[in-house]
Amino acid sequence: MASAKDTLRQTVETLSEGEALSALAYLRRLRSQSGHAALFERWAAIPELRLPENPDAVFPPVEPAKGTGIPASELLIQDRR
């Protein structure tokens, strides 16, 4: 039976970029709400877990892609009706 750390490492390797960002945001929330600094210090010693250099970096806003025709969301609403 794999240890919790091994399972976590395997799971982290399979995350997409979006899932990793969501997990990182969740972990930051845990840290700020509950004072889990010791947990993050232990995780920092695990080479498989890499945190960004500047975790508070703000990314520039991105304009949504412009498409032609009826938006998919509207088509789904029409289909449900």
N, CA, C and O atoms as a MOPAC input file, in Angstrom:
PM7 MOZYME 1SCF
protein

 N      0.84400 1    -1.18200 1     0.00000 1
 C      0.00000 1     0.00000 1     0.00000 1
 C      0.89000 1     1.24700 1     0.00000 1
 O      1.80000 1     1.36700 1     0.82100 1
 N      0.62400 1     2.16300 1    -0.91700 1
 C      1.43100 1     3.37500 1    -1.05300 1
 C      1.15000 1     4.32800 1     0.10500 1
 O      0.02700 1     4.42200 1     0.60000 1
 N      2.19900 1     5.02700 1     0.52100 1
 C      2.01900 1     6.00900 1     1.58200 1
 C      1.27400 1     7.22500 1     1.02200 1
 O      1.15800 1     7.39800 1    -0.19100 1
 N      0.78600 1     8.04100 1     1.91600 1
 C      0.05500 1     9.24000 1     1.49900 1
 C      0.96500 1    10.15400 1     0.68600 1
 O      0.51800 1    10.76000 1    -0.28800 1
 N      2.22800 1    10.26000 1     1.07000 1
 C      3.16500 1    11.11100 1     0.33700 1
 C      3.38000 1    10.59200 1    -1.07900 1
 O      3.40400 1    11.37600 1    -2.02800 1
 N      3.53600 1     9.28700 1    -1.23100 1
 C      3.72700 1     8.70800 1    -2.55700 1
 C      2.49800 1     8.94700 1    -3.43100 1
 O      2.61900 1     9.29600 1    -4.60600 1
 N      1.33600 1     8.76000 1    -2.85600 1
 C      0.09400 1     8.98500 1    -3.59600 1
 C     -0.02100 1    10.44600 1    -4.00800 1
 O     -0.41800 1    10.74200 1    -5.13500 1
 N      0.32300 1    11.36100 1    -3.10700 1
 C      0.27800 1    12.79000 1    -3.42000 1
 C      1.24900 1    13.12900 1    -4.53900 1
 O      0.89900 1    13.87300 1    -5.45400 1
 N      2.45400 1    12.59900 1    -4.48100 1
 C      3.43900 1    12.85400 1    -5.53500 1
 C      2.93100 1    12.36300 1    -6.88800 1
 O      3.06400 1    13.06100 1    -7.89300 1
 N      2.35700 1    11.17900 1    -6.91500 1
 C      1.84100 1    10.62900 1    -8.16900 1
 C      0.69400 1    11.48700 1    -8.70300 1
 O      0.59100 1    11.72600 1    -9.90600 1
 N     -0.14500 1    11.93400 1    -7.81300 1
 C     -1.28400 1    12.76100 1    -8.21700 1
 C     -0.81700 1    14.09600 1    -8.76500 1
 O     -1.34100 1    14.56700 1    -9.77400 1
 N      0.16100 1    14.71100 1    -8.11600 1
 C      0.67600 1    16.00200 1    -8.56500 1
 C      1.23700 1    15.89100 1    -9.97800 1
 O      1.05900 1    16.80000 1   -10.78800 1
 N      1.90100 1    14.80400 1   -10.27400 1
 C      2.48600 1    14.61600 1   -11.60300 1
 C      1.42500 1    14.53300 1   -12.70300 1
 O      1.71400 1    14.84300 1   -13.85900 1
 N      0.21600 1    14.12500 1   -12.36400 1
 C     -0.82200 1    13.95800 1   -13.38300 1
 C     -1.72400 1    15.18000 1   -13.54100 1
 O     -2.59900 1    15.18700 1   -14.40700 1
 N     -1.52500 1    16.21400 1   -12.72100 1
 C     -2.37900 1    17.39500 1   -12.78900 1
 C     -2.11200 1    18.21000 1   -14.04400 1
 O     -0.97300 1    18.33400 1   -14.49300 1
 N     -3.17400 1    18.75800 1   -14.59800 1
 C     -3.01700 1    19.71100 1   -15.69200 1
 C     -2.58500 1    21.04600 1   -15.07100 1
 O     -2.60300 1    21.20500 1   -13.85000 1
 N     -2.20100 1    21.99100 1   -15.91400 1
 C     -1.77200 1    23.29700 1   -15.40400 1
 C     -2.90500 1    23.97200 1   -14.63200 1
 O     -2.67300 1    24.56200 1   -13.57700 1
 N     -4.12500 1    23.88600 1   -15.15500 1
 C     -5.26800 1    24.49800 1   -14.47700 1
 C     -5.55700 1    23.84700 1   -13.13500 1
 O     -5.83700 1    24.52900 1   -12.14900 1
 N     -5.48500 1    22.52100 1   -13.10500 1
 C     -5.70900 1    21.80500 1   -11.84800 1
 C     -4.62200 1    22.14000 1   -10.83500 1
 O     -4.89600 1    22.28600 1    -9.64400 1
 N     -3.38500 1    22.26100 1   -11.31600 1
 C     -2.27900 1    22.60000 1   -10.41600 1
 C     -2.47300 1    23.99800 1    -9.82900 1
 O     -2.21700 1    24.22400 1    -8.64600 1
 N     -2.92800 1    24.93200 1   -10.66400 1
 C     -3.18900 1    26.28600 1   -10.16800 1
 C     -4.30400 1    26.28400 1    -9.12800 1
 O     -4.21300 1    26.97800 1    -8.11500 1
 N     -5.35000 1    25.50900 1    -9.37500 1
 C     -6.45500 1    25.41400 1    -8.41500 1
 C     -5.97700 1    24.79900 1    -7.10000 1
 O     -6.33300 1    25.27300 1    -6.02000 1
 N     -5.17200 1    23.74400 1    -7.19700 1
 C     -4.64300 1    23.10000 1    -5.99400 1
 C     -3.74600 1    24.05100 1    -5.23500 1
 O     -3.79500 1    24.11200 1    -4.00600 1
 N     -2.92600 1    24.79600 1    -5.96000 1
 C     -2.03100 1    25.75700 1    -5.31800 1
 C     -2.82400 1    26.85300 1    -4.61600 1
 O     -2.48400 1    27.25000 1    -3.50100 1
 N     -3.87800 1    27.34100 1    -5.26000 1
 C     -4.72700 1    28.36500 1    -4.64000 1
 C     -5.37600 1    27.81300 1    -3.37300 1
 O     -5.46200 1    28.51000 1    -2.36200 1
 N     -5.82700 1    26.57300 1    -3.42700 1
 C     -6.42600 1    25.93600 1    -2.25000 1
 C     -5.40100 1    25.82900 1    -1.11500 1
 O     -5.70600 1    26.13500 1     0.03700 1
 N     -4.20000 1    25.39800 1    -1.45000 1
 C     -3.16300 1    25.26400 1    -0.43300 1
 C     -2.79500 1    26.61500 1     0.17300 1
 O     -2.55400 1    26.70800 1     1.37700 1
 N     -2.75200 1    27.65000 1    -0.64100 1
 C     -2.47200 1    28.99500 1    -0.10900 1
 C     -3.58100 1    29.43300 1     0.84300 1
 O     -3.31700 1    30.03900 1     1.88100 1
 N     -4.83400 1    29.11700 1     0.47600 1
 C     -5.96100 1    29.47800 1     1.33000 1
 C     -5.85900 1    28.75100 1     2.67200 1
 O     -6.09500 1    29.33800 1     3.72700 1
 N     -5.51000 1    27.48200 1     2.61600 1
 C     -5.32400 1    26.72300 1     3.85900 1
 C     -4.23900 1    27.34600 1     4.72100 1
 O     -4.38800 1    27.49400 1     5.93400 1
 N     -3.15600 1    27.70400 1     4.07100 1
 C     -2.02500 1    28.27400 1     4.79800 1
 C     -2.40900 1    29.58600 1     5.47300 1
 O     -2.07000 1    29.81200 1     6.63500 1
 N     -3.11100 1    30.44600 1     4.75100 1
 C     -3.45500 1    31.74800 1     5.31100 1
 C     -4.55500 1    31.64200 1     6.36700 1
 O     -4.57700 1    32.43300 1     7.31000 1
 N     -5.45500 1    30.69300 1     6.22700 1
 C     -6.56500 1    30.58200 1     7.16200 1
 C     -6.18700 1    29.83200 1     8.43100 1
 O     -6.65100 1    30.17800 1     9.51700 1
 N     -5.36200 1    28.82300 1     8.30500 1
 C     -5.13600 1    27.95100 1     9.44900 1
 C     -3.71200 1    27.96400 1     9.97100 1
 O     -3.41100 1    27.27300 1    10.94400 1
 N     -2.83600 1    28.72700 1     9.35400 1
 C     -1.46500 1    28.78300 1     9.81500 1
 C     -0.71900 1    27.48100 1     9.60200 1
 O     -0.06700 1    26.98300 1    10.52000 1
 N     -0.80400 1    26.92700 1     8.41300 1
 C     -0.13200 1    25.66700 1     8.10700 1
 C      1.28300 1    25.89400 1     7.58800 1
 O      1.73400 1    25.17900 1     6.69300 1
 N      1.97700 1    26.86800 1     8.13200 1
 C      3.32100 1    27.18300 1     7.65900 1
 C      4.25400 1    25.98500 1     7.79600 1
 O      5.09500 1    25.75800 1     6.92600 1
 N      4.11900 1    25.22600 1     8.85900 1
 C      4.99400 1    24.06400 1     9.06600 1
 C      4.76900 1    23.02500 1     7.96300 1
 O      5.71800 1    22.39000 1     7.50300 1
 N      3.53600 1    22.85800 1     7.54900 1
 C      3.22300 1    21.92000 1     6.48000 1
 C      3.90100 1    22.34900 1     5.18700 1
 O      4.48000 1    21.52100 1     4.48500 1
 N      3.83400 1    23.63200 1     4.87100 1
 C      4.46900 1    24.12200 1     3.66000 1
 C      5.99000 1    23.99600 1     3.73600 1
 O      6.64000 1    23.74100 1     2.72300 1
 N      6.55100 1    24.17100 1     4.91000 1
 C      7.99600 1    24.00100 1     5.05800 1
 C      8.39300 1    22.55500 1     4.79300 1
 O      9.42000 1    22.30100 1     4.16400 1
 N      7.58900 1    21.60400 1     5.26600 1
 C      7.88000 1    20.19100 1     5.00100 1
 C      7.74500 1    19.89700 1     3.51500 1
 O      8.56300 1    19.17500 1     2.94500 1
 N      6.70800 1    20.45700 1     2.88400 1
 C      6.50400 1    20.23500 1     1.46200 1
 C      7.62300 1    20.85700 1     0.64200 1
 O      7.96600 1    20.34300 1    -0.42300 1
 N      8.19400 1    21.95100 1     1.11900 1
 C      9.28300 1    22.60300 1     0.38600 1
 C     10.49200 1    21.68300 1     0.26500 1
 O     11.29200 1    21.83500 1    -0.65800 1
 N     10.63400 1    20.74200 1     1.17600 1
 C     11.75500 1    19.80800 1     1.13900 1
 C     11.53800 1    18.67800 1     0.13100 1
 O     12.46600 1    17.91600 1    -0.14200 1
 N     10.35000 1    18.55900 1    -0.41800 1
 C     10.04800 1    17.50300 1    -1.39500 1
 C     10.34300 1    18.04500 1    -2.79100 1
 O      9.65400 1    18.95700 1    -3.24900 1
 N     11.35000 1    17.50500 1    -3.47800 1
 C     11.73300 1    18.06600 1    -4.78200 1
 C     10.65300 1    17.95200 1    -5.85400 1
 O     10.64800 1    18.73700 1    -6.80200 1
 N      9.74800 1    16.99900 1    -5.72500 1
 C      8.69400 1    16.83900 1    -6.73800 1
 C      7.66900 1    17.96300 1    -6.68600 1
 O      6.97700 1    18.21000 1    -7.67400 1
 N      7.56000 1    18.64000 1    -5.56600 1
 C      6.60900 1    19.74200 1    -5.41700 1
 C      7.34900 1    21.05200 1    -5.63500 1
 O      8.22000 1    21.42300 1    -4.84900 1
 N      6.99500 1    21.74800 1    -6.70700 1
 C      7.65900 1    23.00000 1    -7.02500 1
 C      6.64100 1    24.13300 1    -6.99600 1
 O      5.61800 1    24.07600 1    -7.67800 1
 N      6.92300 1    25.15000 1    -6.21300 1
 C      6.06500 1    26.32200 1    -6.13700 1
 C      6.67600 1    27.42100 1    -6.99800 1
 O      7.89500 1    27.46300 1    -7.16200 1
 N      5.85900 1    28.30400 1    -7.54700 1
 C      6.40500 1    29.39400 1    -8.35800 1
 C      7.29200 1    30.31700 1    -7.52200 1
 O      7.12900 1    30.43000 1    -6.30700 1
 N      8.22800 1    30.96800 1    -8.19800 1
 C      9.14100 1    31.88400 1    -7.51800 1
 C      8.37800 1    32.99000 1    -6.79500 1
 O      8.66200 1    33.29600 1    -5.63700 1
 N      7.40700 1    33.58500 1    -7.48600 1
 C      6.61900 1    34.66600 1    -6.91300 1
 C      5.16500 1    34.22400 1    -6.85000 1
 O      4.42100 1    34.41400 1    -7.81200 1
 N      4.74400 1    33.63200 1    -5.72400 1
 C      3.37700 1    33.09800 1    -5.65900 1
 C      2.28900 1    34.16400 1    -5.70700 1
 O      1.12000 1    33.84300 1    -5.92400 1
 N      2.65600 1    35.42400 1    -5.50900 1
 C      1.66100 1    36.48600 1    -5.51900 1
 C      1.60800 1    37.22400 1    -6.85400 1
 O      1.00800 1    38.29500 1    -6.95300 1
 N      2.23600 1    36.65000 1    -7.87700 1
 C      2.26200 1    37.29800 1    -9.18700 1
 C      0.84200 1    37.46900 1    -9.72100 1
 O     -0.00300 1    36.58500 1    -9.58100 1
 N      0.60600 1    38.60400 1   -10.32200 1
 C     -0.69800 1    38.89700 1   -10.91500 1
 C     -0.54400 1    38.78200 1   -12.42200 1
 O      0.32900 1    39.41600 1   -13.01400 1
 N     -1.38400 1    37.98100 1   -13.03100 1
 C     -1.32800 1    37.79300 1   -14.46200 1
 C     -2.20600 1    38.82500 1   -15.14700 1
 O     -3.26400 1    39.18200 1   -14.62800 1
 N     -1.78100 1    39.30700 1   -16.30800 1
 C     -2.58900 1    40.31300 1   -17.00400 1
 C     -3.91000 1    39.71300 1   -17.47200 1
 O     -3.98300 1    38.52100 1   -17.77100 1
 N     -4.94700 1    40.53300 1   -17.53600 1
 C     -6.23300 1    40.02100 1   -18.02200 1
 C     -6.12500 1    39.61200 1   -19.48500 1
 O     -5.35200 1    40.18500 1   -20.25300 1
 N     -6.90600 1    38.62300 1   -19.84700 1
 C     -6.89500 1    38.09900 1   -21.21100 1
 C     -8.27000 1    38.31700 1   -21.82400 1
 O     -9.29600 1    38.03500 1   -21.20500 1
 N     -8.27100 1    38.82300 1   -23.05200 1
 C     -9.52700 1    39.02100 1   -23.76400 1
 C    -10.02800 1    37.67200 1   -24.27000 1
 O     -9.24200 1    36.89200 1   -24.80600 1
 N    -11.30900 1    37.38300 1   -24.11300 1
 C    -11.83300 1    36.12500 1   -24.64000 1
 C    -11.76600 1    36.10400 1   -26.16900 1
 O    -11.84100 1    37.14700 1   -26.81900 1
 N    -11.62600 1    34.92000 1   -26.72300 1
 C    -11.57500 1    34.77100 1   -28.18600 1
 C    -12.92600 1    35.15300 1   -28.77900 1
 O    -13.97700 1    34.85700 1   -28.21100 1
 N    -12.87900 1    35.79500 1   -29.89800 1
 C    -14.10600 1    36.18300 1   -30.58200 1
 C    -14.41100 1    35.13200 1   -31.64700 1
 O    -13.55300 1    34.78600 1   -32.45800 1
 N    -15.62200 1    34.64100 1   -31.63300 1
 C    -16.02300 1    33.62500 1   -32.59700 1
 C    -17.15600 1    34.11800 1   -33.46600 1
 O    -17.69900 1    35.20100 1   -33.24700 1
 N    -17.50500 1    33.32600 1   -34.44300 1
 C    -18.62500 1    33.67300 1   -35.31900 1
 C    -19.79300 1    32.74800 1   -35.00200 1
 O    -19.60600 1    31.64100 1   -34.49600 1
 N    -20.96600 1    33.20300 1   -35.29800 1
 C    -22.14400 1    32.38000 1   -35.07400 1
 C    -22.68800 1    32.50600 1   -33.66400 1
 O    -22.31100 1    33.40700 1   -32.91400 1
 N    -23.58200 1    31.58900 1   -33.31600 1
 C    -24.23000 1    31.59500 1   -32.00500 1
 C    -23.28500 1    30.96300 1   -30.98300 1
 O    -22.74400 1    29.88300 1   -31.22300 1
 N    -23.08200 1    31.63300 1   -29.84000 1
 C    -22.20700 1    31.05500 1   -28.81200 1
 C    -22.73700 1    29.69800 1   -28.33000 1
 O    -23.94700 1    29.47900 1   -28.26100 1
 N    -21.82000 1    28.80600 1   -28.00500 1
 C    -22.18500 1    27.45800 1   -27.57600 1
 C    -23.09800 1    27.48000 1   -26.35700 1
 O    -23.99300 1    26.64400 1   -26.23300 1
 N    -22.87300 1    28.43400 1   -25.45900 1
 C    -23.71600 1    28.49600 1   -24.26200 1
 C    -25.17100 1    28.78000 1   -24.63000 1
 O    -26.09000 1    28.22700 1   -24.02500 1
 N    -25.37300 1    29.64300 1   -25.62400 1
 C    -26.74700 1    29.92800 1   -26.05900 1
 C    -27.36000 1    28.71600 1   -26.74800 1
 O    -28.54400 1    28.43000 1   -26.56800 1
 N    -26.56200 1    28.00300 1   -27.53500 1
 C    -27.06600 1    26.79600 1   -28.18900 1
 C    -27.47300 1    25.74600 1   -27.15600 1
 O    -28.48100 1    25.06200 1   -27.33200 1
 N    -26.70300 1    25.61700 1   -26.09200 1
 C    -27.05000 1    24.66300 1   -25.04000 1
 C    -28.35300 1    25.04400 1   -24.34500 1
 O    -29.18200 1    24.18500 1   -24.04800 1
 N    -28.52200 1    26.32700 1   -24.09300 1
 C    -29.75800 1    26.78900 1   -23.45600 1
 C    -30.94700 1    26.51400 1   -24.36400 1
 O    -31.98500 1    26.04300 1   -23.89900 1
 N    -30.80700 1    26.80000 1   -25.64600 1
 C    -31.88800 1    26.54300 1   -26.59500 1
 C    -32.20700 1    25.05000 1   -26.65700 1
 O    -33.37200 1    24.65500 1   -26.70300 1
 N    -31.15000 1    24.22300 1   -26.65600 1
 C    -31.33300 1    22.78500 1   -26.72500 1
 C    -32.07300 1    22.26600 1   -25.49600 1
 O    -32.87900 1    21.34300 1   -25.61200 1
 N    -31.82100 1    22.83200 1   -24.33800 1
 C    -32.46600 1    22.38500 1   -23.09700 1
 C    -33.93400 1    22.77200 1   -23.04800 1
 O    -34.73300 1    22.11900 1   -22.37700 1
 N    -34.28100 1    23.82100 1   -23.75200 1
 C    -35.67500 1    24.27900 1   -23.75600 1
 C    -36.43600 1    23.41600 1   -24.68900 1
 O    -37.64000 1    23.60600 1   -24.86400 1

